[in-house]
Amino acid sequence: MTAAATAMSSTELDVASLVIRLALGPMLVLHGLNKVQGGLSGTAGWFESLGLRPGWLHARFAAFTEIGAGVLVTFGLLNGLAAMAFVGLMTVAALTDHRGKGYFIFKGGWEYVVLVAIVAVALAVLGPGRWSLDNAFGLDLAGLGWGALAALGGVGAAGAMLAAFYRPPAKNGSASGASA
């Protein structure tokens, strides 16, 4: 296969980027809105049960970050930084809620969050495309460096947050195998 046979036009890349943005961005906005509309106190209790303390702070921070990063990705603004927020959120989710439950999401596993994080990194490399606010404002926050920043910065931010605030509940030693 020649390079000419695999080359994509700029319009094809712009469409691919727009499709990815319209899949990821609104999905994360809805996750954040669900935390707010479902009641932040319930979300705070859930975060506490996962070991994220104080739960009230993490409920608000997660909802704000999900809504904010989702809006940024949807409109293609600050693309690389928004992708980094996606990676950070998904890393925290993988290491707290989905950890130890296997791969498949239908069993509570980490399949979904890893896929979202990987697609966000790919979007950071690809860029938001011509039909984006980054393009309208002349911002160039895409490429291999931005992909690396999204991946490493997101994982690093998640690691720092977990080191500061993650206090997993002690195992009670029950044989039931039930988890929070």
Secondary structure, DSSP 8 states (H G I E B T S, - for coil): --HHHH---HHHHHHHHHHHHHHHHHHHHHHHHHHHHT-HHHHHHHHHHHTBSSHHHHHHHHHHHHHHHHHHHHHTSSHHHHHHHHHHHHHHHHHHTSTTS-S-GGGT-SHHHHHHHHHHHHHHHH-S-SSSHHHHTT----SHHHHHHHHHHHHHHHHHHHHHHB--------SS----
